[in-house]
Amino acid sequence: MSELAAGLLAGDRRALARAITLVESTRPDHRPEADALLTEVMPRTGGAIRVGISGAPGAGKSTLIEALGVQLVDAGRRVAVLAVDPSSTRTGGSILGDKTRMEELVRRSEAFVRPSPTGGTLGGVARRTREAMLCCEAAGFDVVIIETVGVGQSEVAVEGMVDCFLLLIAPAGGDELQGIKRGIMELADIVVVNKHDGDLARAAQGTAADYTNALHLVRPKTPVWDARVVLCSALEHRGVDEAWAAVEAHHDAVVASGDLAGRRAEQSRTWLWSEVAASLLERLQTDQEASKQAAALEPEVLAGRIPPPVAAARILDAFTGHQPWAQPGFEPQPRPGPRPESGAQE
């Protein structure tokens, strides 16, 4: 691991590719090696601007990322792009074609483009996207862009792992009313209306006005930044610099206020418990006692003789090996309710 870590910290692209392959591996024997690598390089991470880009298919995410990446590389930055592609729910395969849509960027030595499959993970990102991002930072990339699957309102998990969440919108795509939906709008730091060119130029202006009005209905995520709308044409490379200027303005604001440190700390907390949940599920599925109980209970559930929650509780009992509620003196602790919003009456 020290040899691979040394190559990674030296900025070796092959070492970076090997490191990401290692941390993304689903083989159980690779996990300790991946954990050792991440622990070794962790002190050299955290120095990049982390940007997440999401949007509906056809909005132009890959085109914008390439235009933005080329511009940043020309300005002397090193850019890593982590593109997440959906995995088939039937075969598990992925196309992983993002590199073919970023032909100019992938030829730049200062850029690194890595497509990864979701592997069934929900939220528009892969389970190991965070680890891949840390590897890119350890390799010296000062801008890391995460392109999500981008299939709808729920693909917002990337917001919990980046500094700036950019929502990309295409005009005349029926998305104008979606701007009123708070599910994704309240998480966006910057809304970019793409395809401000040709016959769509006027429609793009109207869409930008609609989203500007919609943002007035959304409470800002932080007091130091109000989400803004930017018009651009990624195809013609117009407005791309304004989009990046907005990203830098957001980054400067959250750094100066101290919000960035708090945001990343909270993201680490969320990452911790999501990893606990995912790891528990993996161990549950491979546990012999739980598997035996599941094999016995599943036919009962399918036949309608046992409710699924009851069967699930018995499988978990077999996995944990004890029943705390059956022990004398056990008292269930109530779960804490949601915290009141600042300024709200309790």
N, C-alpha and C positions, 0 to 999 in steps of 0.2 A: 504493500500500500504506500510506503514512503516513496518508492520510485515513481508510482503513478501520480502521487500528490506533488512530487517535485516537478514532473512534467506539466501538470495542470497549472501549478503556480508560476511556471516559466512561460505560460501562454501557448504551449504546444497544442495545436489544433487536434492532432491525433489523440493526444492524452485527454483532451476535453471530450472528444467523441467517445473514447473508451470509458471515461468516467460517467458520462450520461447513460451509456449502455448498461453500465454496472448498477447505477442507482435505480434504473428503470426495470431491471431484471426481476422477474417473478420467481426465480429459483430460490428456495429457502437457504441454500448454502452460500448464495451471493449476498444475502442481507447483512451478515456480520462484516463482510469486507466493505460493503457500501457504507455502513455506519461508521466504520473506522476511518474511511476516506473523508467523509463529511466532517467528522470530529477534527481531523487533522487540518483541513483547509478552512474550517469555520472562522478563525480569526482574520482571514483575508477576504471575507465576504461583507456585503452591506454597503459597498461604496458606489453602486450603480443606481441610476434612475430607473425605477421599475414601472413600466407602462403596460397596462392591459387594454387590448382593443377587442371590442365585440360589436356585433351587428348582424343583421339578417343576411342569409346567403344572397349574393348578388349586389351587396352594398359596396363592394370594392375594397375589402379588407386587405387582401394580398397586394393589390395595386397601390394602395396608400402606404402600406408598410415598406414596399420596395422604394417608392418615391421618397419616403421619409428616411429610410435607411441610407440610400445613396447620398442624400443631402447631408446627413450627419457624418458619414464617412468622409465626404469631401471637406467637411469642416474640421476634420481631425479626430473624430470620435471613433470608438470601437463599438460595434453594434452586434448584439446577439438576438436572434429571433427564434422563439420557441413556438412553433405552429402546431396546434392540436387538431387532429382530424378525428371524425367520428369512427367508431368501430362497429362493425356489423353485429347486430344482436343475434344473428343466426350462425354466422361462421366465425365471428371474432376478428375478421380481417379489416384492414384499412387501406385506402388508396395512397395516402401520404404524398399528395401531388403538389404541395405548396411550393417546393423548391423549383418546380417547373414553371411556376407563375412568377418567380422572382429571379429571372435569368441574369439580369445585370447585377443584382445585389450579391448573388452567390459567387460571382466571379471576383468580388473584391476580397482581398486578403484581410482587410480590417473587419470583415463581417463574417458571421457564423449563423447559418440557418439550419435548424434542426426540427423536422416534423416528428410528431409522436402520436400514437393512437390513444384514444381515451381509455381503452380497455374496459369499457363498461362503467366508468366513473361518471356520475352525473354532475351537472353544473357547468359543462362546457370546457373543462380542463381535464388533464390526466392526474392520476393520484400522485405521481412523482414529479409533477411540474415544478414544485417548490425546490426539490433537491436539484433538478436540472438548472434552475435559476441560480442557485448558490454555486454550482460548478462553473457557470459562465462568469459570475462575479469573481470567483477565485482565479479564473484565467485572465482577468484584467479587462473584461468588457465593462465599459462605463455606462452603457445603455442596454437594458434588457427589455425586449418587447415580447409580450405573450399574446398570441392571436388565438382566440377561443374558437370552439366549434361554431358558435353563433347561430343557434337555430330558433331562438325565441326569447320570451321574457324571463325564463328561468335560468338562462345560461350566464349567471352573474357571479359564480364562485371565484372568478379571477379577481373580483374587487377585493377579496379577502387576502390577496397575496401580492398586491402591487401598491405603488405610491399614488399613481394617477390612473383612473379608470376612464377610458375614452370610448364613447358610444358613437358608432358610425351609422349614418342614416342615408338611404338613397331616396331621392325625390320621386314623386309620382308612383310610389310603390305601395300605397295603401297604408303607410305607416304614420300618417299625420295624426290620426286619432290615438295611435299607440303612445304618442307623446304625453297624453293626459294620464296614462297609467303610471302609478307611482312605483310599481314593482321594480322597474329598471331605471326609471328617470331619477329617482331619489338617490341612486348610487353613482350616477355619472358625474364626474368632475368636469368633463368637457364633452360637448356634443358636436360632432363634425358632420355637416351635411355635404356629402360628396356628389360628384357628377354635376358640378356647377359649370356646365359647358354645353355647347350646341343647343339642341332643341329643349334640353332639360334645364337650361339656365334659369328661365323665369320660374319654373316649378321648384327649383332648388331654393330660390329666394323666398317663395311662399312657404316652403317647408321650414326654412330657417326661422321665419317669423312665427310660425305655429309653435315651434319648439321653444323659442324665446318666451312666448306667452305661457307655455306650459311650465317652464322652469320657475315662473313667478309663483306657482301654486305649490312648489316643493320646498320644504325647509332645508337649508344648506346643511351638509354633513359637518362642516366646521365653520366657526364664526369668521375665520380668516379668508374664506374663499367662497365666492358665489359662482356656481356653474355657469358657463358661457357657451354660446353657439358660434361655430366657425364655419364659414363657407369655403369649399375648396374643390379643385378638380385634380384628382390624383393622376388621371390620364395625361393631362396637359401640364402637370407639375405647377399648378397655380394654387396659391393658398396653403400649400404644404408648410411653408416657413411660418405662416401665421398659426397653424395648428401646433407646430413645435414651440413657438413662442408662448402659446397658452400653457403648454406642458411645463415649460421652464418657469413661467410666472407662478403656476400652481406649486411647483416644487420649492421655489424660493419662499413662498408664503408659508408653507407648512414647516419648512426647516426653521425659518426665523421665529415662528411662534412656538416651536417645540412639539407641534402636533405630529410630525413625522415619527419621532421616537416613540410616542405613545401609540401611534397607529401600528407601527411594526411590532411593538411589544404585544398588543392585543391580537395581531395576526399570528404571532408565535403561540399565544395561548390557544387560539382556535385550532391551529395546526396540531398542537399537542393532543388535544382531546379528539380531534377527528382521526388522528393516527391511532390513538388508543382504541377507538371504536372499530376502525378497519382491521387492526391487528387482532382484536378479540374475535371478530367474525371469522378471520382466517383460521385462528386456532380452534375455534368452535367447530368449523367444518372439517378439520382434520383430527379432532379428538375421537379416540376409539369409543369411549363410553357414550359420548353424545351421538356418535354415528349409529351405534346399536339402538339407542333409544329412538332416534329419528326413524330408523328403518322399521321399528315396531309400531310407531305412532302414526306414520304417514298414511298407511292404509286405513287406519281408524278415522283419520281426518277426511280422507277422500270419500269414505263411506258415510260420512256425516254423523258418526257416533261420538266423536270428541271434537269440541270447538278448537279451532286453531290456537287461541291464546292459552288454553289449558295445555295443549301439546307442547307449545313453545316453552311454557314454564317448566315442564317436566324435562325437556331436552336441556334447558339451562341448569336444572338441578343436577342432571347427570354430568354436565361439564364442570360445574363448580364443586360438586361433591358434598354439598351441605345445604340445609334449608334454614336460613336464619330466622324465618318467621315461625318455625316449629320449636325454637329454643325458648326456654323459660325466660321471662323478663324482656323479651324483644318488643320494642315499641317503634313502629315505623315513623321516620322523620318526615314532616311535610316538606314538599319542594318549595323553594322560594319563588314568589311571584315576580312578575316583570317590574323592573325599576321604574318609578315615575319619571317622566321626562322633566328636564330642568325647567323650572318655572311653573310646573303643573301643581295643582293642589292635591295634597295627599288625603 
